[in-house]
Amino acid sequence: MKFLLFIIAVIALGALSVKLRERNHQVMKNALKEVWDSIPEEAPAASIAPEKTKPETPAPAPAWPKTVALKDVVIPETSPIKEEIENIIYMAETYPEEMNVFFYEPTNTTSIAMFEARTGIRLPEDLKALYLLTNGLDIEHATLLFYPLEVVEQDYNLGYCDFVKEGDAGDYLLLGDVIGDGECVIMHKESGHIFRYFEGNMGNFKSVKEVLFWIIEFIYDGYIGEGTDARLDEYLSKFSTT
């Protein structure tokens, strides 16, 4: 009888223990649920797009000034290139089938002074005279092409030609093109001397006046015909290239 009672007691205690474990488990489960419910939901992480780096684009080339009709080109009496410009206009008007010329609205002394201040380059007087008369000059479609001052400034520290390999490229200022085959007109920044440069060969013009004389002689002899125009013959006889 005692043994039977003992067995019943063990069974009862076991059942009670199971109940307690189940209860404790439920209590724990409820507690964990309350804790879980009390935690605020995290806001969805904002998608951070990788920062886009804008590709560097070269500054656009400055616009060329407006063209000026030949009859409206004003040549100051004191200009050091007066005779050259007069003969260039004369050739374009007298021999339009042999020579095309494009003059542009001139710059002014303030713009030239600001260019010199920004670049530290002093322009020779006859080059200043050219810009004050026409800010850019195109003779026979780049047979001789002077860039506007704004274009010259944009490229003043880039070297003077696509073909240049010498280490002294920074000593020269690119002013324009000759012939249209990659040859260019450059100026020595310190001396102000003007040169023609092509594939390692330098020709010294010394001045803008000599460059203009050269183009007059080149087109006259090559396209119009030497000895066919008294005015040009007289002009050319007074000068010689070096």
C-alpha positions in Angstrom: 0.0 0.0 0.0 2.8 2.4 0.9 4.6 1.5 -2.3 1.4 2.2 -4.3 1.0 5.5 -2.6 4.6 6.3 -3.3 4.2 5.4 -7.0 1.1 7.7 -7.2 3.0 10.5 -5.5 5.9 10.2 -8.0 3.4 10.2 -10.9 1.6 13.2 -9.4 4.9 15.1 -8.8 6.0 14.2 -12.4 2.8 15.5 -13.8 3.1 18.6 -11.7 6.7 19.1 -12.8 5.6 18.8 -16.5 2.9 21.4 -15.9 5.3 23.7 -14.2 7.8 23.3 -17.1 5.1 24.0 -19.6 3.9 27.0 -17.7 7.4 28.3 -17.3 8.0 27.8 -21.0 4.8 29.7 -21.8 5.7 32.4 -19.4 9.1 32.7 -21.0 7.6 32.7 -24.5 5.1 35.4 -23.5 7.9 37.5 -22.0 10.1 37.1 -25.1 7.1 38.1 -27.3 6.6 41.3 -25.2 10.2 42.2 -25.5 10.2 41.5 -29.2 7.0 43.6 -29.6 8.5 46.5 -27.6 11.5 46.8 -30.0 10.6 49.4 -32.6 11.0 48.3 -36.2 14.1 49.7 -37.9 13.5 52.0 -40.7 14.7 50.4 -44.0 18.2 51.4 -44.7 18.3 54.1 -47.3 20.1 52.9 -50.4 23.1 55.1 -50.8 23.9 55.4 -54.4 27.6 55.7 -55.2 28.6 59.3 -55.8 28.9 59.9 -59.5 32.0 61.7 -60.5 31.3 64.0 -63.4 33.8 63.5 -66.2 36.0 66.5 -66.7 35.2 68.1 -70.0 37.5 70.6 -71.6 36.3 74.2 -71.6 34.6 75.0 -74.9 36.7 77.1 -77.3 35.9 80.8 -77.2 33.6 82.0 -80.0 35.3 84.0 -82.7 34.3 87.6 -83.0 32.0 88.7 -85.8 33.4 89.3 -89.2 33.9 92.8 -90.6 33.4 93.8 -94.2 36.6 94.9 -95.9 35.2 98.4 -96.5 34.6 98.7 -92.7 38.1 97.8 -91.6 39.5 100.9 -89.8 43.3 101.2 -90.0 44.8 103.7 -87.6 47.3 106.0 -89.3 49.9 105.2 -86.7 49.6 101.4 -87.0 53.0 99.8 -87.6 51.3 97.3 -90.0 49.2 99.9 -91.9 50.9 99.3 -95.2 50.6 95.6 -95.0 46.9 95.6 -94.1 46.1 98.1 -96.9 47.8 95.8 -99.4 46.1 92.7 -98.1 42.7 94.5 -98.5 43.8 95.7 -101.9 44.6 92.2 -103.0 41.3 90.8 -101.7 39.3 93.4 -103.5 41.3 93.4 -106.7 41.9 89.7 -107.0 38.9 88.1 -105.2 39.3 84.8 -107.2 42.9 84.5 -105.9 42.6 85.7 -102.3 40.0 85.6 -99.6 40.4 87.6 -96.4 38.3 87.6 -93.3 38.7 90.4 -90.8 37.0 90.4 -87.4 35.7 92.9 -84.8 38.8 94.3 -83.0 39.7 93.9 -79.4 40.7 96.9 -77.2 43.6 98.0 -75.1 41.9 97.0 -71.9 41.5 93.4 -73.1 45.1 93.3 -74.2 46.3 94.6 -70.8 44.2 92.0 -69.0 45.6 89.3 -71.1 49.1 90.4 -70.3 48.3 90.6 -66.6 46.7 87.1 -66.5 49.4 85.4 -68.5 52.5 87.4 -67.6 53.3 87.7 -71.3 54.0 91.0 -72.9 52.8 91.3 -76.5 55.0 93.1 -79.1 53.6 96.4 -80.4 52.8 95.1 -84.0 50.9 92.1 -82.5 48.9 94.5 -80.3 48.2 96.6 -83.4 46.9 93.6 -85.3 44.5 92.7 -82.4 43.3 96.4 -82.2 42.6 96.2 -85.9 41.2 92.7 -86.2 40.8 90.2 -83.4 41.8 87.2 -85.6 42.7 87.2 -89.2 42.1 84.5 -91.8 43.8 84.8 -95.2 42.9 82.4 -98.0 41.3 79.9 -95.6 44.2 79.3 -93.2 47.0 79.9 -95.5 47.7 82.4 -92.7 45.4 82.3 -89.7 45.9 84.4 -86.6 43.6 83.3 -83.7 41.6 85.7 -81.6 43.2 86.8 -78.4 40.8 84.8 -76.3 41.7 81.6 -78.2 45.4 82.4 -77.7 44.9 82.8 -74.0 43.0 79.6 -73.6 45.9 77.6 -75.0 48.8 79.7 -73.9 50.3 77.1 -71.5 49.6 74.0 -73.5 52.6 74.0 -75.9 52.7 75.3 -79.4 51.9 72.5 -81.8 50.7 69.0 -82.0 54.0 68.0 -83.5 56.3 69.6 -80.9 58.6 67.3 -79.0 61.2 69.8 -77.8 61.3 70.6 -74.1 61.0 74.4 -74.7 57.3 74.3 -75.7 56.4 76.3 -72.7 58.6 79.2 -73.9 56.4 79.9 -76.9 52.9 81.2 -77.5 50.7 79.7 -80.2 49.3 82.5 -82.3 47.9 80.7 -85.3 48.4 78.4 -88.4 50.2 78.6 -91.7 49.4 76.8 -94.9 46.9 74.5 -93.1 49.1 71.4 -92.9 50.0 71.5 -89.2 52.5 74.3 -89.5 52.0 77.1 -87.0 52.8 80.6 -86.0 54.4 81.0 -82.6 55.9 83.8 -80.5 58.8 83.5 -78.1 57.3 84.7 -74.8 60.3 86.7 -73.7 61.7 88.2 -76.9 58.4 88.6 -78.7 59.9 87.2 -81.9 57.5 85.4 -84.3 58.4 82.1 -85.8 57.0 79.5 -88.2 57.2 76.0 -86.7 56.8 72.7 -88.5 58.0 69.2 -87.4 61.1 70.5 -85.7 62.0 73.3 -88.1 61.8 76.9 -87.0 61.7 79.9 -89.4 62.3 83.3 -87.8 60.0 86.0 -88.9 60.9 88.3 -86.0 57.7 90.3 -86.2 54.0 90.3 -87.3 54.9 92.8 -90.0 57.3 90.2 -91.6 54.6 87.6 -91.4 52.2 89.8 -93.3 54.8 90.7 -95.8 55.4 87.0 -96.3 51.8 86.2 -97.0 51.5 89.1 -99.5 54.5 87.9 -101.3 53.4 84.2 -101.2 50.0 84.8 -102.6 51.2 87.4 -105.2 53.9 85.2 -106.6 52.0 82.0 -106.3 48.5 82.9 -107.3 48.4 86.4 -108.9 51.7 86.4 -110.8 54.9 88.3 -110.0 55.3 91.4 -112.1 51.6 91.8 -113.0 50.7 94.5 -110.5 52.7 97.7 -110.2 51.5 98.5 -106.7 52.5 95.2 -105.2 55.8 95.1 -107.1 56.7 98.5 -105.6 55.7 97.4 -102.1 57.6 94.1 -102.3 60.7 95.7 -103.6 61.1 97.7 -100.4 61.3 94.7 -98.2 63.0 91.3 -98.0 62.4 88.3 -95.7 65.1 87.0 -93.5 
